[in-house]
């Protein structure tokens, strides 16, 4: 599959969590909801299919009081045998082709909704670089079977996971019958920004005098996320999480005889090639980062008020 720059990528958006009737005759309260978007054009058809397949796998899952929910257990192994298609995946901080790309977006959207719903996050791992579809500190990477997203229901009523993915919008919410919604606020802030660097790979198969960019540079970040939960009859609790996203190096592949001094300056800016004396051309597999990965919001505050 030929990889190209994704033209439209949007941040995850908080949707007001107004109570709604989800099951016939049952008064249910939405505890927390989060929405992200994904591309559904022909180029991203396989990834969109995977997002919708994984969303269907978690939809309707119930979490009993005090019980835990495992994303990997609910979704299963993301392989062709289980119906998943080849798509773009993140591997060792780099964009590559693999089976099941898109499942992490479902896990990330569920993670954000669970945070806003007041659920306990038992196990969660951030991505190795900022995600283009969700804010820093809200993402969750999953790799079957070793990296999982695990949630716990601290309330007194069963909580049901709901997920809907269609026409480029992925919505995940958690509801409960007759359960009073907790008051939840999330605040995340960037504590540190780490510039990316440039790496040269000398390749004997390169015969021209150009630098072939196979990976764009993305800065690294250290982010603090603070969540405050005030549940009726349960008092208040506060949890703090520090996430580290290491910088992604810009990788240029050049001929063995290439003079590195022709690339002087601009190693921190992946778009500095116009001022460089040597011509830099993008390899077909190079995926250009989007603005949210290069310059994310410094401080973001969310709540689950409706």
Order of alpha helices (4+ residues) and beta strands (2+ residues): beta-beta-alpha-beta-beta-alpha-beta-beta-alpha-beta-beta-beta-beta-beta-beta-beta-beta-beta-beta-beta-alpha-beta
